[in-house]
Amino acid sequence: MVDFLTLGFFQRSLMAAALTGGVCAAIGVFVVLRGLAFIGAGTAHAAFAGVALAYLVGGPPMPFAIAFGLGTAWITGLLEPSSPRSSSSSPSIRRWPKRQGCRRGASSSCC
């Protein structure tokens, strides 16, 4: 029943999955605590734009994707201190009222 655990490729894949899960969990905690939850999606979309440009001009897609992803992260890092919103804010998230006495999680009658 557990004969598949004796296969070398299966053992290596389990080891890779366990290491990846541990590293991503540690990085994920840092990302959430810094409030950068949506930065990964933006960087991924920028890397995809780099791949599309590479195919358009006939270049290798990987260097373009890396350049666009790193460029997006760099520009976001430069703009973050001057932004009034946090980096994890998204246009799809409802803006909370800034009225006196309102707080997050309060009933809608107070705001």
N, C-alpha and C positions, 0 to 999 in steps of 0.2 A: 504494500500500500504506500509506503514512503520510499520506494525505489528511486523515484525521481531526485531525491536528495543526494544520491550517490553520483549523479552526473556533474561533471566539472563545470559545464556552462551554466547549469542551474545554480550551483554554489556561488559562482562568480556574480551572477545576476542578483542573487539574494544579498550578497555582500555590498554590491554597488547600490542597491535599493536602500539598504540600511544606512550606509554612509551618506547617501544623498538626503535621505529623510532627516538625519541628525543635523547635517549642515544647514539644510533649508529651514529647519525649525529654529535653529539658533539665529540665523540671519532674519527670519520672519519676526522674531520677537523684537529685534533692533529696529526693523522697518516700521512695525506698528507703534512702538514707543516714540519714534521720531515723528510720527504722523505722515509718513510717506507711503501710505497704502496704495495710492493710485499712480505713483511714479513708475512702477513696473509696467503697467499697461501702456503708459505714454511712451516709455522707452522702447517697448516691443513694437509699437506702431511706427515709431521713427525708424527702427531697424528694418521693418518691412518696407518702408519707403525707400531706404537705401538699397534693398534688394531689387525693388522695382526699377530704380534708376540704373542699377548695374545691368539689368537685362535690357533696358532701353538703349544704353550706350554700348552694350556688348562687353562689359567688363566683368571681372570676377565678383560674385555676389557677396562673399564673406567679408572682404575688406570694406566694402561699401556699407554693409550692415553694421560692422563694428564701429566704423567712423561715424555713422549717423546716430547709433545708440550712445556712444561716448560723448558725441557733440551735444546731444539732447540732455544728457545727465549734467554735463558741464554748464550749459546755458541755464538749466533749471537751478543748479546750485548758485550761479551768479545772481539770478533773479529772485531767489527765495527770500533773502533778507529784506528786499525792498517791497515785497508783496504784502498787502494788508491781510490776505487770506493765508491759511496754512497750505502746504504743498499737497495735502491729501484732499483738498476741496475739489469738488467737481460740479459742473453746471447742472448735473442731474440731481444733486442733493439740495433739498429745500433750505433756503437761508433762514436762520433763526432770527426772530425779531430782536431789535436792539432797544426796545422800550424799557423804561424804568420798571423794575419789579418782576420782569419776565425772566424765567430761567428755563433751561432745557428740561424737557420732561414734564413741564407744568401743563395743566389742562388748557385747552384752547380758550376757555372763558376768560382767563386772566390776560391774554395777549390780544 
